[in-house]
Amino acid sequence: MKRLCSGSMLLLFFLPGYLAAHGRYAQKLMKDLFSNYTNALRPVEDTDNIINVTLQVTLSQIIDMDERNQILTTYLWVRQVWMDAYLTWKKEDYDGLDTIRIPSSYVWRPDIVLYNSADDQFSSSMETNVVLRDDGQVMWDQPAITKSSCSVDVAFFPFDVQECHLTFGSWTHNGNQMDLFNALDSADLADFIPNVEWEVLGMPAKKNVILYGCCSDPYPDITFTLHLKRRASFYIFNLILPCMMISFLAPLGFYLPADSGEKVSLGVTVLLALTVFQLLVAESMPPSESVPLIGKYYIATMTMVTTSTALTIFIMNIHHCGPEARPVPRWAKHFILTYLARICFVYEVGDNCLGGASSRKQPLSQEDSEALSSKGTNWDVNGQAWSGRLEEDGAGESTKQESSIRVECTEDMFVSVDHSEEEGAAGQRNTEPGEKNNTVGEGEEKEKKGIGGEEKEKQREILMKTGLHRNIEYIANSYHDQRSTQLRIGEWRKVAKVMDRFFMWLFCIMVFIMSILILGKAI
């Protein structure tokens, strides 16, 4: 235990002297190396020799992708390694010192730049030290925040995959003076910080030798292709799903009752909401000829909503056809009211929401109304036959009975009048009085009526009865006309209802198909 403690004390005693000696050799080496050194010329013994530079790039972070300005901002670690013929020494002469670290401005550095840089200041790199080895190898690790131009293709936004190129090469030295080599087949992604919007699929490296039009010498470069895939979850939940839910409201506008007055308002409101989402997408996208996938979806949905609103206006015009409307054509009755109504599950006008029978009586058809109006002056009220004769016990009683008759016409009462027995009303009138009146003597009757009284009484009865017939006939004809008008209006409303249901199912299917197509791109 005592020997171990004594050894440690000796090591601590001699270590500061050793480091001090090592520092003195480093200063001496610094003076010897840079006494006749210049960093303005290529460090080669023969000017015909080519200096080889090995390039390695490590991707640390994707800072920003500006799609509108098409600029990619990244944080890179760039390592450059080359051989300097004038910076070699024997480490035995300097107490075994094999490496030193000095500022990079002291040595010659290759003028490798980012060809497609979009930085307006060119000051994103950081001045760091270089590592010198005794064999003349120089290694320069430099962190840099680069802004490179990237051609962004937004045709499949937000399910797009982008390829951004970072091309490094010498700005002044051609391939006969300096050559570039890849340290790895791709950029190093071991220290990459994941990005919330973009997923890095890879960053392969490729060497190119290009002959430019200005010069006949070849210029080598190394191009790193950064493959990026957009994380679409943010856009699905904030742009696509709200648009889908809003677009499903457009077909439901056909299900609204026509008398609610909100069918057109719903379509206009949905159209305005989609316009707001379209503006949000347009603000983030670059102005180009390629329309984004989500933009096409918005345009298709807006077109569908506009068409549905126009069809709603047309159907409402059919629904509100007035009494002056023409009857429904035969082909419409056959196709729309028969086949299409069954397909769309549309029941008779007046059926309740549960599909039960209507509580109101169905209106008469036009054929039945015309058949009833073509008969005589006999009339039917609510299915009970009323004859054109009036039972009277005498002249006074018949007058009171006729004056007390009141005809009430309601919606559920239908009347038919028959004129077939009008001509025989006067003749039959003489035979109707009862046997009780026949017992009266002729002399007493003549004394009551006087001369010519009988004829005046008969004429008066005929005139009163004829006026009553005309009034009831007028009421019946008016009611028949009203029912015929209601029948026409009801048929047109059923046509409008069938068309509403048909377009509702049609547009629901269209919205569903478009939603499946847009979500299929995310898989």
C-alpha positions in Angstrom: 0.0 0.0 0.0 2.9 2.3 0.8 4.6 1.5 -2.5 1.4 2.4 -4.5 1.1 5.7 -2.7 4.7 6.5 -3.4 4.3 5.7 -7.1 1.3 8.0 -7.4 3.2 10.8 -5.8 6.1 10.4 -8.2 3.7 10.5 -11.2 2.0 13.7 -10.0 5.5 15.2 -9.5 6.9 14.5 -13.0 3.6 15.0 -15.0 3.7 18.9 -15.1 7.3 18.8 -16.2 6.4 16.3 -19.0 3.5 18.5 -20.2 5.7 21.6 -20.1 8.3 19.8 -22.2 5.6 18.6 -24.6 4.3 22.2 -25.0 7.8 23.5 -25.7 8.2 20.9 -28.5 4.9 22.0 -30.0 5.9 25.6 -30.1 9.2 24.6 -31.6 7.4 22.5 -34.2 5.1 25.4 -35.0 8.0 27.7 -35.7 9.8 25.1 -37.8 6.7 24.3 -39.9 5.5 27.8 -40.7 8.8 29.6 -41.0 8.8 29.3 -44.8 5.1 28.3 -45.3 2.5 30.1 -47.3 -1.3 29.3 -47.4 -1.8 31.0 -50.7 -0.6 28.2 -52.9 -1.5 24.5 -53.3 0.7 22.4 -51.0 2.2 20.2 -53.7 5.9 19.7 -54.5 5.2 19.7 -58.2 2.5 22.0 -59.8 1.5 19.2 -62.1 0.5 17.0 -59.2 -3.2 16.7 -58.2 -4.1 17.2 -54.6 -6.8 14.8 -53.5 -9.5 16.0 -51.0 -11.8 13.5 -49.2 -15.2 14.9 -48.3 -17.6 13.6 -45.7 -20.9 15.2 -44.7 -22.9 14.5 -41.5 -26.5 15.6 -41.5 -27.3 16.9 -38.0 -30.7 18.6 -38.4 -33.2 19.9 -40.9 -34.0 23.4 -39.7 -36.6 24.5 -42.3 -38.1 23.6 -45.6 -39.6 26.7 -47.2 -41.8 25.3 -50.0 -43.0 28.7 -51.2 -39.4 30.1 -51.7 -38.0 26.6 -52.3 -35.1 26.9 -49.8 -33.9 24.0 -47.6 -32.0 25.0 -44.4 -29.9 22.3 -42.9 -27.2 22.0 -40.2 -24.2 20.0 -41.4 -20.9 18.8 -40.2 -18.4 18.9 -43.1 -15.1 17.1 -42.9 -12.3 17.7 -45.4 -9.1 15.7 -45.4 -6.1 16.3 -47.7 -2.3 15.9 -47.7 0.0 18.9 -47.3 3.5 18.2 -48.5 5.0 21.1 -46.5 3.5 20.2 -43.1 5.4 17.0 -42.3 7.9 16.3 -39.5 9.6 13.5 -37.7 7.9 13.0 -34.4 11.2 11.6 -32.8 12.7 15.1 -33.2 9.8 16.6 -31.2 9.6 14.2 -28.3 7.1 11.9 -30.1 4.6 14.7 -30.9 2.5 13.3 -33.8 -0.5 15.7 -33.9 -1.1 19.4 -33.3 -4.2 21.5 -33.6 -3.9 25.0 -35.1 -6.3 27.6 -36.5 -7.5 26.7 -40.0 -6.5 30.1 -41.3 -2.8 29.2 -40.9 -2.9 26.4 -43.5 -4.0 26.2 -47.1 -7.7 25.2 -47.4 -9.5 23.9 -50.4 -12.1 26.3 -51.8 -14.9 23.8 -51.6 -18.3 25.6 -51.6 -21.9 24.6 -51.9 -22.8 25.2 -55.5 -26.6 25.6 -55.0 -26.3 27.8 -52.0 -29.2 30.2 -51.4 -27.6 32.1 -48.5 -27.3 35.8 -49.3 -24.5 36.4 -46.8 -22.2 33.3 -47.3 -21.3 33.5 -43.7 -22.9 30.4 -42.3 -19.6 28.5 -41.8 -17.6 28.6 -38.6 -13.9 29.0 -38.3 -12.5 26.0 -36.5 -9.1 24.5 -35.9 -7.5 21.9 -38.2 -5.7 18.7 -37.0 -2.1 18.2 -38.4 -0.4 14.8 -38.4 3.3 14.2 -38.8 2.7 12.6 -42.2 1.2 15.8 -43.6 -2.4 14.9 -43.3 -4.7 17.8 -42.6 -8.3 17.2 -41.3 -10.7 20.1 -41.0 -14.1 19.6 -39.3 -16.4 22.5 -39.9 -20.0 22.9 -38.8 -22.2 24.9 -41.1 -25.8 26.0 -41.5 -26.5 25.9 -45.2 -29.3 27.3 -47.2 -29.7 25.4 -50.5 -32.1 25.8 -53.3 -34.4 22.8 -53.6 -36.9 22.2 -56.4 -40.1 21.4 -54.5 -42.7 19.3 -56.3 -46.1 19.8 -54.6 -48.1 17.7 -57.0 -48.9 15.1 -54.2 -49.0 17.5 -51.3 -49.4 16.5 -48.4 -48.3 13.0 -49.3 -45.2 14.1 -51.3 -41.6 12.9 -51.4 -39.0 15.6 -52.1 -35.4 15.3 -53.4 -33.0 18.1 -52.5 -29.5 18.1 -53.8 -26.5 19.5 -52.1 -23.6 19.8 -54.5 -20.1 20.5 -53.2 -17.1 21.3 -55.3 -14.1 23.6 -55.8 -14.9 27.0 -57.1 -11.5 27.7 -58.9 -9.6 24.5 -59.1 -10.4 22.1 -61.9 -10.0 18.4 -62.0 -6.4 18.6 -63.1 -5.4 20.5 -60.0 -7.7 19.1 -57.3 -9.8 16.0 -57.2 -12.7 15.1 -54.8 -13.5 11.7 -53.3 -16.3 10.4 -51.2 -15.4 9.2 -47.7 -18.7 7.2 -47.5 -21.3 6.2 -50.0 -23.8 8.4 -48.3 -24.0 11.1 -45.7 -23.7 10.1 -42.0 -27.1 10.1 -40.3 -26.0 8.6 -37.0 -26.3 12.0 -35.2 -29.4 13.2 -37.0 -32.1 14.9 -34.9 -35.6 13.8 -36.1 -37.7 16.5 -37.7 -41.4 16.8 -36.8 -42.5 17.5 -40.4 -40.0 15.5 -42.6 -38.8 12.0 -42.5 -35.3 11.4 -43.9 -35.3 8.3 -46.2 -31.6 8.6 -47.1 -28.9 10.8 -48.3 -26.7 9.0 -50.9 -23.6 10.6 -52.4 -22.4 10.6 -56.0 -19.4 12.0 -57.7 -19.8 13.9 -60.9 -17.3 15.3 -63.4 -18.8 18.1 -65.4 -17.5 20.1 -68.4 -18.8 23.6 -68.3 -19.2 25.8 -71.4 -16.9 28.4 -70.1 -13.9 26.1 -69.6 -12.4 23.0 -71.3 -11.1 21.5 -68.1 -13.3 19.0 -66.1 -14.7 20.1 -62.7 -15.5 17.3 -60.2 -18.1 17.7 -57.6 -19.9 15.5 -55.0 -23.7 15.7 -54.9 -25.6 14.5 -51.9 -29.3 13.8 -52.6 -31.5 14.2 -49.6 -34.7 12.1 -49.8 -37.5 13.6 -47.7 -41.0 12.3 -47.0 -43.5 14.6 -45.5 -45.3 13.5 -42.3 -48.9 14.0 -43.3 -50.6 13.5 -40.0 -50.7 17.2 -39.3 -52.4 18.0 -42.6 -54.8 15.1 -42.4 -56.2 16.2 -39.1 -56.2 19.9 -39.8 -57.0 20.2 -43.6 -58.3 17.0 -45.0 -60.6 15.6 -42.3 -62.4 19.0 -41.8 -62.8 19.3 -45.5 -64.3 15.8 -45.7 -66.8 16.5 -42.9 -67.8 19.8 -44.5 -68.2 18.2 -47.9 -70.5 15.6 -46.5 -72.9 18.4 -45.5 -73.4 19.2 -49.2 -75.4 16.0 -50.0 -77.4 16.4 -46.8 -78.7 19.7 -48.2 -80.9 17.7 -50.5 -82.5 16.0 -47.4 -83.6 19.3 -45.9 -87.3 20.1 -46.5 -87.9 22.5 -49.2 -90.1 24.7 -47.0 -87.4 25.2 -44.4 -85.7 27.9 -46.5 -82.2 26.8 -45.5 -81.3 24.6 -48.5 -79.5 27.2 -50.5 -78.0 28.8 -47.4 -76.4 25.5 -46.4 -74.7 25.1 -49.8 -73.4 28.7 -49.8 -72.0 28.2 -46.2 -70.2 25.0 -47.2 -68.8 26.7 -50.2 -67.4 29.6 -48.2 -65.8 27.2 -45.6 -64.1 25.3 -48.4 -62.8 28.6 -49.9 -61.2 29.4 -46.6 -59.3 26.1 -46.5 -58.3 26.5 -50.1 -56.7 29.9 -49.3 -54.8 28.3 -46.4 -53.3 25.7 -48.7 -52.5 28.3 -51.4 -50.6 30.5 -49.0 -48.1 27.8 -48.2 -47.6 26.4 -51.6 -45.2 27.8 -54.3 -46.9 29.4 -57.3 -46.4 26.7 -60.0 -48.3 25.0 -62.7 -48.6 21.7 -60.7 -51.7 21.9 -58.5 -51.3 20.0 -55.2 -53.3 16.9 -54.6 -55.2 18.5 -51.7 -55.9 21.5 -53.9 -57.4 19.3 -56.5 -59.6 17.7 -53.8 -60.7 21.1 -52.6 -61.5 22.2 -56.2 -63.4 19.0 -56.9 -65.4 19.4 -53.6 -66.1 23.1 -54.3 -67.3 22.1 -57.8 -69.6 19.5 -56.3 -71.0 21.9 -53.7 -71.6 24.5 -56.4 -73.4 22.0 -58.6 -75.5 20.8 -55.7 -76.5 24.3 -54.8 -77.5 25.0 -58.4 -79.5 21.7 -58.5 -81.1 22.7 -55.2 -82.3 25.9 -56.7 -83.7 24.0 -59.7 -85.5 21.5 -57.5 -87.0 24.2 -55.3 -88.4 25.8 -58.4 -90.1 22.5 -59.2 -91.3 22.1 -55.6 -93.0 25.5 -55.5 -94.9 25.2 -58.8 -98.1 27.1 -58.4 -101.7 26.5 -59.6 -100.7 27.7 -63.1 -98.2 24.8 -63.6 -98.8 22.3 -66.3 -99.5 18.6 -65.4 -96.5 16.3 -64.9 -95.5 14.7 -68.2 -96.2 11.0 -68.7 -92.6 10.1 -69.0 -91.9 11.9 -65.7 -94.7 10.0 -64.0 -93.5 6.7 -65.5 -89.8 7.1 -64.8 -89.5 9.5 -61.8 -92.7 8.8 -59.8 -92.6 5.0 -60.4 -89.2 3.6 -60.9 -86.9 6.3 -59.4 -89.1 6.7 -56.4 -88.9 3.1 -55.5 -85.1 3.1 -55.9 -84.7 6.2 -53.7 -87.3 4.9 -51.1 -89.6 7.9 -51.6 -93.2 7.2 -50.5 -96.4 9.0 -51.3 -96.8 12.7 -50.6 -98.1 13.1 -47.1 -96.5 10.0 -45.6 -95.0 10.5 -42.2 -91.4 10.1 -41.4 -91.9 6.5 -40.2 -93.3 5.5 -43.5 -96.9 5.0 -42.3 -100.0 5.9 -44.2 -101.2 9.5 -44.3 -103.9 10.6 -42.0 -105.5 12.8 -44.7 -107.6 11.6 -47.5 -106.0 11.4 -50.9 -107.1 14.0 -53.4 -109.3 13.1 -56.3 -107.6 12.4 -59.6 -108.3 14.6 -62.5 -110.1 11.9 -64.4 -112.5 11.3 -61.4 -113.1 15.0 -61.0 -114.0 15.4 -64.7 -116.2 12.3 -64.5 -118.1 13.7 -61.5 -118.5 17.2 -63.0 -120.0 15.7 -66.2 -123.0 14.3 -64.3 -126.3 15.9 -63.6 -127.5 18.0 -60.8 -127.7 15.2 -58.2 -124.9 15.7 -55.7 -122.9 13.7 -53.2 -121.5 15.2 -50.0 -118.9 13.0 -48.2 -120.1 9.9 -49.9 -123.8 10.4 -49.0 -126.2 10.8 -51.9 -128.3 14.0 -52.0 -131.1 14.1 -54.5 -132.3 17.1 -56.3 -135.7 16.9 -54.6 -136.7 18.5 -51.4 -139.3 16.9 -49.1 -141.9 19.5 -48.2 -145.1 19.3 -46.3 -146.5 22.4 -47.8 -145.6 25.6 -49.5 -144.6 27.4 -46.3 -142.6 24.5 -45.0 -140.7 24.0 -48.2 -139.8 27.7 -48.3 -138.4 27.5 -44.7 -136.5 24.4 -45.4 -134.8 25.8 -48.5 -133.9 29.0 -46.7 -132.4 27.1 -43.8 -130.1 24.9 -46.0 -126.4 25.9 -45.5 -123.7 24.2 -47.4 -120.3 24.0 -45.7 -117.2 23.0 -47.9 -114.2 21.8 -46.0 -111.0 20.1 -47.2 -112.4 16.6 -46.5 -115.8 17.2 -48.2 -116.3 16.5 -51.9 -119.5 17.3 -53.7 -120.9 16.1 -57.0 -123.9 17.6 -58.7 -126.3 16.0 -61.3 -128.5 18.0 -63.7 -130.3 15.1 -65.2 -133.5 15.6 -63.3 -133.6 19.4 -63.4 -136.1 19.4 -66.3 -138.7 17.3 -64.4 -138.4 19.3 -61.3 -141.6 21.3 -61.9 -143.7 18.3 -62.9 -142.6 16.2 -59.9 -143.2 19.1 -57.6 -147.0 18.7 -58.1 -146.9 15.0 -57.1 -144.8 15.3 -54.0 -147.2 16.8 -51.4 -148.6 14.3 -49.0 -152.1 12.8 -48.9 -153.0 15.1 -46.1 -152.9 18.1 -48.4 -155.1 16.3 -51.0 -158.0 16.1 -48.6 -158.4 19.8 -48.8 -161.2 20.8 -51.0 -160.8 22.5 -54.3 -163.0 25.4 -53.3 -161.0 26.2 -50.2 -157.7 26.0 -52.1 -159.0 28.3 -54.8 -160.2 30.8 -52.2 -156.8 30.8 -50.6 -154.7 31.3 -53.7 -157.0 33.5 -55.7 -157.0 33.8 -59.4 -153.6 32.9 -60.9 -152.0 32.1 -57.4 -151.3 28.5 -58.2 -149.2 29.3 -61.2 -147.2 32.0 -59.4 -146.5 29.6 -56.5 -145.2 26.9 -58.8 -142.9 29.4 -60.6 -141.6 30.6 -57.3 -140.8 27.1 -56.2 -139.1 26.3 -59.5 -137.0 29.5 -59.3 -135.9 28.8 -55.7 -135.0 25.3 -56.4 -133.1 26.2 -59.6 -131.1 28.8 -57.7 -130.2 26.3 -55.0 -129.0 23.8 -57.6 -126.8 26.4 -59.2 -125.3 27.4 -55.9 -124.4 23.8 -55.0 -123.1 23.2 -58.5 -120.9 26.2 -58.3 -119.5 25.1 -54.9 -118.9 21.5 -56.3 -117.2 22.8 -59.4 -115.0 25.1 -57.4 -114.1 22.3 -55.0 -113.2 20.0 -58.0 -111.0 22.7 -59.5 -109.3 23.2 -56.1 -108.7 19.4 -55.8 -107.3 19.2 -59.3 -104.9 22.0 -58.6 -103.8 20.3 -55.4 -103.3 17.1 -57.3 -101.0 18.8 -59.8 -99.1 20.6 -57.0 -98.7 17.4 -55.1 -97.4 15.5 -58.1 -94.8 18.2 -58.8 -93.7 18.2 -55.1 -93.3 14.4 -55.3 -91.1 14.9 -58.4 -89.0 17.4 -56.5 -88.7 15.0 -53.5 -87.6 12.1 -55.6 -85.0 14.3 -57.4 -83.8 15.5 -53.9 -83.3 11.9 -52.7 -81.7 10.8 -56.0 -79.1 13.6 -55.9 -78.5 13.1 -52.2 -77.4 9.5 -52.8 -75.5 10.4 -55.9 -73.4 13.1 -54.2 -72.9 11.0 -51.1 -71.3 8.3 -53.3 -69.2 11.0 -55.0 -67.9 12.4 -51.7 -67.1 8.9 -50.4 -65.2 8.0 -53.5 -63.2 11.2 -53.4 -62.4 10.7 -49.8 -61.2 7.2 -50.4 -59.0 8.4 -53.2 -57.4 11.1 -51.2 -56.8 8.9 -48.2 -55.4 6.1 -50.4 -52.5 8.3 -51.2 -51.5 8.3 -47.5 -51.1 4.5 -47.5 
